[in-house]
Amino acid sequence: MKDQDQQTYWQETGRWAGYEESYDPQAGAWGPSHISYLTFKSLIQLRRSMNTGVVLLNCEERSLASIAEKMVDEMVNKREIRPGDREGVLKALLQNRSQSADTESQALTSGMEMQKFSVKERRESSDTVEASMVLVGALDFLERPVVAFVRLKEAVVLDSALEAPVPVRFVFVLVGPAKTDMDYHETGRSMAALMADKVFNQAAFQAQGSRELTDAVADFLDCSIVIPPTEIQNEAMLSSIVGFQKKLLRDRVRPSDPVLRLDVKPRKLSKSSGSPAEDPLARTGRPFGGMIRDVKRRYQHYKSDIMDALNSQVLAAVIFIYFAALSPAITFGGLLADKVDNMMGVSELLISTSIQGIIFCFVAAQPVLVIGFSGPLLVFEEAFFAFCKSQDIEYIVGRVWVGVWLVIIVVIIVACEGSFLVRFISRFTQEIFSILISLIFIYETFAKLGRTFKAHPLVLNYDHLNGTIDNPWHPVVITEQIYDNATGNVTVVTTTINRPYPNTALLSMCLMLGCFFIAYFLRQFKNGTFLPGKVRRLMGDFGVPIAIFLMIVVDISIEDAYTQKLSVPKGLMVSNPEKRGWLINPFGEHKPFPVWVMFACCVPALLVFILIFLESQITTLIVSKPERKMVKGSGFHFDLLLLVGMGGMGAIFGVPWLSAATVRSVTHANALTVMSKGPKPVIEKVLEQRVSGILVALLVGLSILMEPILKMIPMSALFGIFLYMGITSLNGIQLWDRMLLLLVPKKYHPDEPYATKVSTGRMHLFTAIQIVCLALLWIIKSSPASLALPFILILTIPLRMFMTGRLFTELEIKCLDADDAKVTFEEEPGQDVYYESQMPL
């Protein structure tokens, strides 16, 4: 650049910290960050120059002067510049960096125009920020443009090179005469944009020669989009570019050449072992080897698990996750009481969630997981209760023996490092199970509504209610005396009649649908455009509690209509104190427990274990994905032993067993995620600590004191939440999307691999096979053999293996059954954490 006296100085005109910022010399300030837009001509000129330019890799110089001297000497040796031009080029390169210094000391000969660009990039192999420096300018004494690219062996801070003292790894120089077709400014911007690109930066870091460098430039060009010189009427015309670019980027991060893959970049070595990060599912070949490895890997961070919680973001996460955990606990508690004749209910589930949650977060290898009750476990409890009732067996005692066998099974599995089996559970099996549970949720909601209409039918005339008594909704008790003339005995027969109440069925339907639609549309509202983003997200995240609260208000305001309320005992009482206490006698509560059933309980125990194994291990996989940048490790083996062991021992207290809840765990991880600044934030780290989970579990336990409020919740409102969970669980399930495509013409199919790279007929065949499996599971679930449901589900794993290479090619299976779940922290319109959960809630 030149000042008012026509003297030349260096000026930093652009910088990249993820996105581009341009310097405005007149305002003397940096502009807002934006996406780089490059000219096609500058990229072509850059590629052409790189083919013949000077490339110095692993340069050991540690000062700007020595780097410049080596660079200029190499230019002379390759005859890129004349020997007589050496001093002029060297003098130009060594000028001070800004015009804030003494102008006289920066004065150069006329005919010089010099600009500088800086690029900052985090080197993930060492977790440090490194910079790239791009120097471009016109030197009229040169014959032609000349390029030099230098990669330093060690990143060093170069004096007076950049405004901030950041270690520099790469230096790029482009100089040449002003009278040429080369646009130095745009070409410099292109090179800076290349260095800001993670894939190119990693390729340049790993390159062994100039050929690999030029290949990386070509790869960048392959993924760049050229807009023809056509007038753009409005911004909406550019919207189609976004989807096309996303497809290019997806293809780019999975190249065939493993050298350029980001997931095989040099990894930071462990200070303790000096070896690369290990696969948590890899088998050690020793009894309990995986569990011991989980404990060693995680417990070395125990102190930081406490100290990392000293952050305001953790407090905000506690408040949010408390409601996210409390709502399902209340909902499932009410439904569980309804299914098992009040043998377990809200109080047992709240206490179980609290105590097991506190123990889990104190001890677990992955305390970010949120444990709780879920749909699959509810289905099992209903089936096991029905089985016990049909066999005249005490249900609550049977659960104790199921718990004993659970402990035995999990010890054997963990000793054999059986968690590696989770690798064989593909999307094929996960999504069949997910849709089955979603359909059960939806079916049960309307079945309950149907039973309400049957108990309280719409009739023309109802019995008059006595509004003067405390409970006008009392049942009618009819006492009839039968006199026996032969013996002279009098028999008193008492009959209790539950009368149909006016408006009960209609109000229950309104509360159910109202609760569903409020929760559902608040979730949609979160991704809308009204109100500030923080307010929208707050209302969306608390949509379920808001919906339940509003339905309580509506129910209270309509005083002359009866609705069934949630049954909650007072204080720490059990749900059904007449039939059970807090300690269950394993040999029978009211009658001796059959010995053969004690051993037969190993079968339902295996079924419960399969359910907990599926949910917990897949949830751990989702939460521990590399994209989330968790660094303290996970605990597939130890956490499974802890979860199932606590559930097995908790059965003697008559409390439900729990598993890792997928959606709640993903939400917890998202709430603890720290994002970078900029137009498109990326994940920087996750606040991996134990305190938030402990506090959430403690608050859930204290909620048992909210008994007066919980008793006001209408059961129909909880079934509305049941419907909400069933509908939202369908989102993001590829099987559901493909089921809808059975009714959609081919021209409207989405731009997804399963629809574009697989023929429509083959795609529908794959969908039909999954639908048949789903129908078979539904039949099993509805039959007396419903306890066998997990066994039948497991059979879908060998079925999928059998189809590969026989019914479907490897490519078709990859497109139809690929695990393409991705992290969606910043939710886009129509997407939320439910999309990341292929398992049911």
Disulfide bonds with the S-S distance in Angstrom:
none
